[in-house]
Amino acid sequence: MPDATSPPALADPAAHVRVDEADGVLTLTMDRPEVLNAMSAEMSLALAEQLERAHTDDAVRVVVLTGAGDAFGTGADIGGLDAHERFDVRAMDVTSRMVRAIVGCDKPVLAAVNGIAAGVSCSLALACDVIVARESAAFLLPFARIGFMVDGGASATVAAAVGRARAMRMGLLAEPLAAQEAYDAGLVTHLAAAPDADGASYDDLVATLTRRLAAGAPLAQAATKRAINAATLAHLDTALDRERTGQTFLMRTDDVAEGMRAFSERRKAVFRGE
């Protein structure tokens, strides 16, 4: 993360994305803490553009993706809007752009998960190369609760990380994984426990890992990332296309409309398979 001598963040007030760049580190902060960084269309597009830029910017050695306040992000901002107004194929395409930009970037991308990571925000975190979770964080794919399927490449990345059984648990039952369980399962690379006697903390761990990545050999990092992704996520593009097709169909169903109403009314949805 940028240190105290870093230049001021380049704020995008419309997209709610803070951009800090210093010493080879590009930090992208989702900045809507009042709604737990729920992702608007503008935020998604801004993140996609920044992530794509990082791939070709020689000044960037590592990318850090995080959230402001107490949450990493709670997914797409669906509060109060009808499903057919809010979700269409364009939202899926921007989501796919973000995931492809993270996985396809030659530079390491570190997710600093400071709190709840849900929905598409969880999918983005799990697409990253290094995932640091604060002890109080949790990972949740709640799509099924409103009649959707998982997206953002999660159908591939979760199964690649923790296997079919746990992927089914997260996707079908929408059960959250606490940070410790996610770490034990291999879903995240690092767990930041409460500060120890030496004062080590989540912020210290993120800063240490970021410095190590920024100082690493970029050609070797790029080659390693490509090789591991080829071995574990060879079918990511197919998964994203499959998710796009499935989600596009589901967007038009009565079940999703009911799920959206239930979400707005804070009640349990009643699905009828229609």
Summary of the structure (lengths in Angstrom):
residues: 274
radius of gyration: 18.0
end to end distance: 47.1
largest distance: 56.8
contacts: 933
relative contact order: 0.13
helix: 48%
strand: 17%
